[in-house]
Amino acid sequence: MAKITAGIATSHVPAVGHAVDSGRTQDDYWKPMFDGYEFSKKWIAENPADVAIIVYNDHASYFGMDIMPTFAMGIAEKFNICDEGYGPRPIPVVEGHAELATHLAASLILDDFDMTVLNKLDVDHGLTVPLSLMYGTPDKWPTKVIPLPVNVVMNPQPSGERCFSLGKAIKDAVEQFDGDLKVHIWGTGGMSHQIQGARAGLINLPWDIQFMDDLINDPETLQYKPHLEYMVEAGSEGVELIMWLIMRGALGDKVNEVHRFNHVPASNTSVGHLILTPKDN
């Protein structure tokens, strides 16, 4: 059977993608942040996935204010790179795993999660920046990808409890798939940051670190954190962290902390990164 063997959490700052694409990762400003992912690049090369389910949010790049699904799943064979205003990033096309994605979508819908099924999808920096952080600049991404966009842009947004439950349902669905696959699940976005208004540039590193501790050790309680607290303590974009709860729900009750990294600032945001494995592995 297929099995989820690891969970990865990481921020998906758009300026990070620009630093990669423009060859600036070793600049004085960016080098400390990229150094924090060197362990991860080696780890993922030694512990590869056949498929990565990447939970991310579209930043009104492919979707827009007219259509913004709460939960969606890309089931296509490939996903092109979004033009986010300056042309698509010069990176490989993202290859999908249509068979597993179709199985997951059907299973989740039967579990009463109303997934929007996407036969066509272009992916923006929410998904591509994490790929660049973990894999660098390959000619071809070394894993197939199932995109799972979540609405954290427009009200109303899904609750943390609903996201955590979705992760649990994903775990069950993966294990019901008739195929021998190693699957990673990624939760992207965050950590504390606000990009507009009087509090633009807000960073709350102590809150971020506590969130990571709770995600590892007490996710059953963390899932009930209200959206208002994310906004007050972590800024208006901090609610992206509910996507990490989907990743964590898919790993089971107990996890091993393989790697943790925090860095401030990266383009006026707080970067956070975790690699977790299920305790029963």
Contacts in CASP RR format, 6 or more apart in sequence:
PFRMAT RR
TARGET T0000
AUTHOR 0000-0000-0000
METHOD contacts of the structure
MODEL  1
MAKITAGIATSHVPAVGHAVDSGRTQDDYWKPMFDGYEFSKKWIAENPAD
VAIIVYNDHASYFGMDIMPTFAMGIAEKFNICDEGYGPRPIPVVEGHAEL
ATHLAASLILDDFDMTVLNKLDVDHGLTVPLSLMYGTPDKWPTKVIPLPV
NVVMNPQPSGERCFSLGKAIKDAVEQFDGDLKVHIWGTGGMSHQIQGARA
GLINLPWDIQFMDDLINDPETLQYKPHLEYMVEAGSEGVELIMWLIMRGA
LGDKVNEVHRFNHVPASNTSVGHLILTPKDN
1 175 0 8 1.000
1 176 0 8 1.000
1 177 0 8 1.000
1 178 0 8 1.000
1 179 0 8 1.000
1 180 0 8 1.000
2 100 0 8 1.000
2 174 0 8 1.000
2 175 0 8 1.000
2 177 0 8 1.000
2 179 0 8 1.000
2 180 0 8 1.000
2 181 0 8 1.000
2 182 0 8 1.000
2 183 0 8 1.000
3 174 0 8 1.000
3 175 0 8 1.000
3 181 0 8 1.000
3 182 0 8 1.000
3 183 0 8 1.000
4 170 0 8 1.000
4 171 0 8 1.000
4 174 0 8 1.000
4 175 0 8 1.000
4 183 0 8 1.000
4 184 0 8 1.000
4 185 0 8 1.000
4 250 0 8 1.000
4 251 0 8 1.000
4 278 0 8 1.000
5 47 0 8 1.000
5 49 0 8 1.000
5 182 0 8 1.000
5 183 0 8 1.000
5 184 0 8 1.000
5 277 0 8 1.000
5 278 0 8 1.000
5 281 0 8 1.000
6 47 0 8 1.000
6 49 0 8 1.000
6 184 0 8 1.000
6 185 0 8 1.000
6 258 0 8 1.000
6 275 0 8 1.000
6 276 0 8 1.000
6 277 0 8 1.000
7 184 0 8 1.000
7 185 0 8 1.000
7 186 0 8 1.000
7 187 0 8 1.000
7 247 0 8 1.000
7 250 0 8 1.000
7 251 0 8 1.000
7 274 0 8 1.000
7 275 0 8 1.000
7 276 0 8 1.000
7 277 0 8 1.000
8 40 0 8 1.000
8 44 0 8 1.000
8 52 0 8 1.000
8 130 0 8 1.000
8 134 0 8 1.000
8 184 0 8 1.000
8 185 0 8 1.000
8 186 0 8 1.000
8 187 0 8 1.000
8 247 0 8 1.000
8 273 0 8 1.000
8 274 0 8 1.000
8 275 0 8 1.000
8 276 0 8 1.000
9 186 0 8 1.000
9 187 0 8 1.000
9 188 0 8 1.000
9 215 0 8 1.000
9 244 0 8 1.000
9 247 0 8 1.000
9 272 0 8 1.000
9 273 0 8 1.000
9 274 0 8 1.000
9 276 0 8 1.000
10 130 0 8 1.000
10 133 0 8 1.000
10 134 0 8 1.000
10 186 0 8 1.000
10 187 0 8 1.000
10 188 0 8 1.000
10 189 0 8 1.000
10 271 0 8 1.000
10 272 0 8 1.000
10 273 0 8 1.000
10 274 0 8 1.000
11 188 0 8 1.000
11 189 0 8 1.000
11 190 0 8 1.000
11 191 0 8 1.000
11 266 0 8 1.000
11 269 0 8 1.000
11 270 0 8 1.000
11 271 0 8 1.000
11 272 0 8 1.000
11 273 0 8 1.000
12 56 0 8 1.000
12 125 0 8 1.000
12 126 0 8 1.000
12 127 0 8 1.000
12 129 0 8 1.000
12 130 0 8 1.000
12 188 0 8 1.000
12 189 0 8 1.000
12 190 0 8 1.000
13 125 0 8 1.000
13 129 0 8 1.000
13 266 0 8 1.000
13 267 0 8 1.000
13 269 0 8 1.000
13 271 0 8 1.000
14 59 0 8 1.000
14 84 0 8 1.000
14 125 0 8 1.000
14 126 0 8 1.000
14 129 0 8 1.000
14 267 0 8 1.000
15 266 0 8 1.000
15 267 0 8 1.000
16 30 0 8 1.000
16 33 0 8 1.000
16 129 0 8 1.000
16 132 0 8 1.000
16 133 0 8 1.000
16 266 0 8 1.000
16 267 0 8 1.000
17 89 0 8 1.000
17 125 0 8 1.000
17 128 0 8 1.000
17 129 0 8 1.000
17 132 0 8 1.000
18 24 0 8 1.000
19 25 0 8 1.000
19 27 0 8 1.000
19 30 0 8 1.000
19 34 0 8 1.000
20 129 0 8 1.000
20 132 0 8 1.000
20 136 0 8 1.000
20 137 0 8 1.000
21 89 0 8 1.000
21 90 0 8 1.000
21 91 0 8 1.000
24 30 0 8 1.000
25 31 0 8 1.000
25 34 0 8 1.000
26 34 0 8 1.000
30 266 0 8 1.000
32 263 0 8 1.000
33 263 0 8 1.000
33 266 0 8 1.000
33 271 0 8 1.000
34 133 0 8 1.000
36 261 0 8 1.000
36 263 0 8 1.000
36 273 0 8 1.000
37 133 0 8 1.000
37 134 0 8 1.000
37 261 0 8 1.000
37 273 0 8 1.000
39 259 0 8 1.000
39 261 0 8 1.000
40 133 0 8 1.000
40 134 0 8 1.000
40 259 0 8 1.000
40 261 0 8 1.000
40 273 0 8 1.000
40 275 0 8 1.000
41 134 0 8 1.000
41 135 0 8 1.000
41 136 0 8 1.000
43 258 0 8 1.000
43 259 0 8 1.000
43 275 0 8 1.000
44 134 0 8 1.000
44 135 0 8 1.000
45 142 0 8 1.000
48 142 0 8 1.000
48 143 0 8 1.000
48 182 0 8 1.000
49 143 0 8 1.000
49 182 0 8 1.000
49 183 0 8 1.000
49 184 0 8 1.000
50 97 0 8 1.000
50 143 0 8 1.000
50 144 0 8 1.000
50 181 0 8 1.000
50 182 0 8 1.000
50 183 0 8 1.000
51 96 0 8 1.000
51 97 0 8 1.000
51 100 0 8 1.000
51 143 0 8 1.000
51 144 0 8 1.000
51 145 0 8 1.000
51 146 0 8 1.000
51 181 0 8 1.000
51 182 0 8 1.000
51 183 0 8 1.000
51 184 0 8 1.000
52 143 0 8 1.000
52 144 0 8 1.000
52 145 0 8 1.000
52 146 0 8 1.000
52 183 0 8 1.000
52 184 0 8 1.000
52 185 0 8 1.000
52 186 0 8 1.000
53 104 0 8 1.000
53 145 0 8 1.000
53 146 0 8 1.000
53 148 0 8 1.000
53 170 0 8 1.000
53 174 0 8 1.000
53 183 0 8 1.000
53 184 0 8 1.000
53 185 0 8 1.000
53 186 0 8 1.000
53 250 0 8 1.000
54 127 0 8 1.000
54 130 0 8 1.000
54 131 0 8 1.000
54 145 0 8 1.000
54 146 0 8 1.000
54 147 0 8 1.000
54 148 0 8 1.000
54 186 0 8 1.000
54 187 0 8 1.000
54 188 0 8 1.000
55 148 0 8 1.000
55 150 0 8 1.000
55 185 0 8 1.000
55 186 0 8 1.000
55 187 0 8 1.000
55 188 0 8 1.000
55 243 0 8 1.000
55 246 0 8 1.000
55 247 0 8 1.000
56 123 0 8 1.000
56 126 0 8 1.000
56 127 0 8 1.000
56 130 0 8 1.000
56 147 0 8 1.000
56 148 0 8 1.000
56 149 0 8 1.000
56 150 0 8 1.000
56 186 0 8 1.000
56 187 0 8 1.000
56 188 0 8 1.000
56 189 0 8 1.000
56 243 0 8 1.000
57 126 0 8 1.000
57 149 0 8 1.000
57 150 0 8 1.000
57 151 0 8 1.000
57 152 0 8 1.000
57 153 0 8 1.000
57 188 0 8 1.000
57 189 0 8 1.000
57 240 0 8 1.000
57 243 0 8 1.000
58 64 0 8 1.000
58 68 0 8 1.000
58 123 0 8 1.000
58 124 0 8 1.000
58 126 0 8 1.000
58 149 0 8 1.000
58 153 0 8 1.000
59 84 0 8 1.000
59 124 0 8 1.000
59 125 0 8 1.000
59 126 0 8 1.000
59 153 0 8 1.000
60 68 0 8 1.000
60 153 0 8 1.000
61 82 0 8 1.000
61 83 0 8 1.000
61 84 0 8 1.000
61 122 0 8 1.000
61 124 0 8 1.000
61 125 0 8 1.000
62 82 0 8 1.000
62 121 0 8 1.000
62 122 0 8 1.000
62 123 0 8 1.000
62 124 0 8 1.000
63 69 0 8 1.000
63 149 0 8 1.000
65 154 0 8 1.000
68 151 0 8 1.000
68 153 0 8 1.000
68 154 0 8 1.000
69 116 0 8 1.000
69 149 0 8 1.000
69 151 0 8 1.000
70 114 0 8 1.000
70 116 0 8 1.000
70 150 0 8 1.000
70 151 0 8 1.000
70 157 0 8 1.000
70 158 0 8 1.000
71 108 0 8 1.000
71 113 0 8 1.000
71 114 0 8 1.000
71 115 0 8 1.000
71 116 0 8 1.000
71 148 0 8 1.000
71 149 0 8 1.000
71 150 0 8 1.000
71 151 0 8 1.000
71 158 0 8 1.000
71 166 0 8 1.000
72 115 0 8 1.000
72 116 0 8 1.000
72 117 0 8 1.000
72 118 0 8 1.000
72 121 0 8 1.000
72 147 0 8 1.000
72 148 0 8 1.000
72 149 0 8 1.000
72 150 0 8 1.000
73 101 0 8 1.000
73 104 0 8 1.000
73 105 0 8 1.000
73 108 0 8 1.000
73 115 0 8 1.000
73 116 0 8 1.000
73 117 0 8 1.000
73 118 0 8 1.000
73 146 0 8 1.000
73 147 0 8 1.000
73 148 0 8 1.000
74 96 0 8 1.000
74 101 0 8 1.000
74 105 0 8 1.000
74 117 0 8 1.000
74 118 0 8 1.000
74 119 0 8 1.000
74 121 0 8 1.000
74 146 0 8 1.000
74 147 0 8 1.000
74 148 0 8 1.000
75 98 0 8 1.000
75 101 0 8 1.000
75 102 0 8 1.000
75 105 0 8 1.000
75 117 0 8 1.000
75 118 0 8 1.000
75 119 0 8 1.000
75 146 0 8 1.000
76 96 0 8 1.000
76 98 0 8 1.000
76 118 0 8 1.000
76 119 0 8 1.000
76 120 0 8 1.000
76 121 0 8 1.000
77 95 0 8 1.000
77 96 0 8 1.000
77 98 0 8 1.000
78 93 0 8 1.000
78 94 0 8 1.000
78 95 0 8 1.000
78 96 0 8 1.000
79 93 0 8 1.000
79 94 0 8 1.000
79 95 0 8 1.000
79 96 0 8 1.000
79 121 0 8 1.000
79 122 0 8 1.000
79 123 0 8 1.000
79 145 0 8 1.000
79 147 0 8 1.000
80 88 0 8 1.000
80 93 0 8 1.000
80 94 0 8 1.000
80 122 0 8 1.000
80 123 0 8 1.000
81 88 0 8 1.000
81 89 0 8 1.000
81 91 0 8 1.000
81 93 0 8 1.000
81 94 0 8 1.000
81 122 0 8 1.000
81 123 0 8 1.000
81 124 0 8 1.000
81 128 0 8 1.000
82 88 0 8 1.000
82 122 0 8 1.000
82 123 0 8 1.000
82 124 0 8 1.000
82 125 0 8 1.000
84 124 0 8 1.000
84 125 0 8 1.000
89 125 0 8 1.000
89 128 0 8 1.000
91 128 0 8 1.000
91 131 0 8 1.000
91 132 0 8 1.000
91 137 0 8 1.000
92 138 0 8 1.000
92 139 0 8 1.000
92 140 0 8 1.000
92 141 0 8 1.000
94 123 0 8 1.000
94 127 0 8 1.000
94 128 0 8 1.000
94 131 0 8 1.000
94 141 0 8 1.000
94 145 0 8 1.000
94 147 0 8 1.000
95 140 0 8 1.000
95 141 0 8 1.000
95 144 0 8 1.000
95 145 0 8 1.000
96 144 0 8 1.000
96 145 0 8 1.000
96 146 0 8 1.000
97 144 0 8 1.000
97 145 0 8 1.000
97 146 0 8 1.000
100 146 0 8 1.000
100 174 0 8 1.000
100 177 0 8 1.000
100 181 0 8 1.000
100 183 0 8 1.000
101 146 0 8 1.000
103 173 0 8 1.000
103 176 0 8 1.000
103 177 0 8 1.000
104 146 0 8 1.000
104 170 0 8 1.000
104 173 0 8 1.000
104 174 0 8 1.000
104 177 0 8 1.000
105 115 0 8 1.000
105 117 0 8 1.000
107 169 0 8 1.000
107 172 0 8 1.000
107 173 0 8 1.000
107 176 0 8 1.000
108 115 0 8 1.000
108 166 0 8 1.000
108 169 0 8 1.000
108 170 0 8 1.000
108 173 0 8 1.000
109 115 0 8 1.000
111 169 0 8 1.000
111 172 0 8 1.000
111 173 0 8 1.000
113 166 0 8 1.000
113 169 0 8 1.000
118 147 0 8 1.000
118 149 0 8 1.000
121 147 0 8 1.000
121 149 0 8 1.000
123 147 0 8 1.000
126 188 0 8 1.000
126 189 0 8 1.000
127 145 0 8 1.000
127 147 0 8 1.000
127 188 0 8 1.000
129 188 0 8 1.000
130 186 0 8 1.000
130 188 0 8 1.000
131 141 0 8 1.000
131 145 0 8 1.000
133 273 0 8 1.000
135 141 0 8 1.000
135 142 0 8 1.000
143 184 0 8 1.000
148 246 0 8 1.000
150 158 0 8 1.000
150 163 0 8 1.000
150 242 0 8 1.000
150 243 0 8 1.000
150 246 0 8 1.000
151 157 0 8 1.000
151 158 0 8 1.000
152 239 0 8 1.000
152 240 0 8 1.000
152 242 0 8 1.000
152 243 0 8 1.000
157 227 0 8 1.000
157 239 0 8 1.000
157 242 0 8 1.000
158 166 0 8 1.000
158 242 0 8 1.000
159 223 0 8 1.000
159 227 0 8 1.000
159 242 0 8 1.000
160 223 0 8 1.000
160 224 0 8 1.000
160 225 0 8 1.000
160 242 0 8 1.000
160 245 0 8 1.000
161 223 0 8 1.000
161 224 0 8 1.000
163 223 0 8 1.000
163 242 0 8 1.000
163 243 0 8 1.000
163 245 0 8 1.000
163 246 0 8 1.000
164 219 0 8 1.000
164 220 0 8 1.000
164 223 0 8 1.000
164 245 0 8 1.000
164 246 0 8 1.000
164 248 0 8 1.000
164 249 0 8 1.000
165 249 0 8 1.000
166 246 0 8 1.000
166 249 0 8 1.000
167 185 0 8 1.000
167 245 0 8 1.000
167 246 0 8 1.000
167 247 0 8 1.000
167 248 0 8 1.000
167 249 0 8 1.000
167 250 0 8 1.000
168 249 0 8 1.000
168 250 0 8 1.000
168 252 0 8 1.000
170 185 0 8 1.000
170 246 0 8 1.000
170 249 0 8 1.000
170 250 0 8 1.000
171 249 0 8 1.000
171 250 0 8 1.000
171 251 0 8 1.000
171 252 0 8 1.000
174 181 0 8 1.000
174 183 0 8 1.000
174 250 0 8 1.000
185 246 0 8 1.000
185 247 0 8 1.000
185 250 0 8 1.000
185 251 0 8 1.000
186 247 0 8 1.000
187 243 0 8 1.000
187 244 0 8 1.000
187 246 0 8 1.000
187 247 0 8 1.000
188 240 0 8 1.000
188 243 0 8 1.000
189 240 0 8 1.000
189 241 0 8 1.000
189 243 0 8 1.000
189 244 0 8 1.000
190 234 0 8 1.000
190 237 0 8 1.000
190 238 0 8 1.000
190 240 0 8 1.000
190 241 0 8 1.000
190 269 0 8 1.000
190 270 0 8 1.000
190 272 0 8 1.000
191 208 0 8 1.000
191 211 0 8 1.000
191 234 0 8 1.000
191 238 0 8 1.000
191 241 0 8 1.000
191 262 0 8 1.000
191 269 0 8 1.000
191 270 0 8 1.000
191 271 0 8 1.000
191 272 0 8 1.000
192 202 0 8 1.000
192 203 0 8 1.000
192 204 0 8 1.000
192 205 0 8 1.000
192 207 0 8 1.000
192 208 0 8 1.000
192 233 0 8 1.000
192 234 0 8 1.000
192 235 0 8 1.000
192 238 0 8 1.000
192 269 0 8 1.000
192 270 0 8 1.000
193 201 0 8 1.000
193 202 0 8 1.000
193 203 0 8 1.000
193 234 0 8 1.000
193 235 0 8 1.000
193 237 0 8 1.000
193 238 0 8 1.000
193 268 0 8 1.000
193 269 0 8 1.000
193 270 0 8 1.000
194 200 0 8 1.000
194 201 0 8 1.000
194 202 0 8 1.000
194 235 0 8 1.000
194 236 0 8 1.000
194 237 0 8 1.000
194 238 0 8 1.000
195 201 0 8 1.000
195 236 0 8 1.000
195 237 0 8 1.000
195 268 0 8 1.000
196 236 0 8 1.000
199 235 0 8 1.000
199 236 0 8 1.000
200 268 0 8 1.000
201 268 0 8 1.000
201 269 0 8 1.000
202 234 0 8 1.000
202 235 0 8 1.000
203 264 0 8 1.000
203 265 0 8 1.000
203 268 0 8 1.000
203 269 0 8 1.000
203 270 0 8 1.000
204 233 0 8 1.000
204 234 0 8 1.000
204 235 0 8 1.000
204 270 0 8 1.000
205 262 0 8 1.000
205 264 0 8 1.000
205 270 0 8 1.000
207 233 0 8 1.000
207 234 0 8 1.000
208 234 0 8 1.000
208 262 0 8 1.000
208 270 0 8 1.000
208 272 0 8 1.000
209 262 0 8 1.000
211 222 0 8 1.000
211 234 0 8 1.000
211 241 0 8 1.000
212 260 0 8 1.000
212 262 0 8 1.000
212 272 0 8 1.000
212 274 0 8 1.000
214 221 0 8 1.000
214 222 0 8 1.000
215 222 0 8 1.000
215 244 0 8 1.000
215 245 0 8 1.000
215 248 0 8 1.000
215 274 0 8 1.000
216 248 0 8 1.000
216 255 0 8 1.000
216 257 0 8 1.000
216 274 0 8 1.000
216 276 0 8 1.000
219 245 0 8 1.000
219 248 0 8 1.000
219 249 0 8 1.000
222 245 0 8 1.000
223 245 0 8 1.000
227 239 0 8 1.000
230 238 0 8 1.000
230 239 0 8 1.000
230 241 0 8 1.000
230 242 0 8 1.000
231 238 0 8 1.000
231 239 0 8 1.000
234 241 0 8 1.000
247 276 0 8 1.000
248 255 0 8 1.000
248 276 0 8 1.000
251 276 0 8 1.000
251 277 0 8 1.000
251 278 0 8 1.000
252 278 0 8 1.000
252 279 0 8 1.000
253 279 0 8 1.000
254 278 0 8 1.000
254 279 0 8 1.000
254 280 0 8 1.000
255 276 0 8 1.000
255 277 0 8 1.000
255 278 0 8 1.000
255 279 0 8 1.000
256 276 0 8 1.000
256 277 0 8 1.000
256 278 0 8 1.000
256 279 0 8 1.000
256 281 0 8 1.000
257 274 0 8 1.000
257 275 0 8 1.000
257 276 0 8 1.000
258 275 0 8 1.000
258 276 0 8 1.000
258 277 0 8 1.000
259 273 0 8 1.000
259 274 0 8 1.000
259 275 0 8 1.000
260 273 0 8 1.000
260 274 0 8 1.000
261 271 0 8 1.000
261 272 0 8 1.000
261 273 0 8 1.000
261 274 0 8 1.000
262 270 0 8 1.000
262 271 0 8 1.000
262 272 0 8 1.000
262 273 0 8 1.000
263 270 0 8 1.000
263 271 0 8 1.000
263 272 0 8 1.000
264 270 0 8 1.000
264 271 0 8 1.000
END
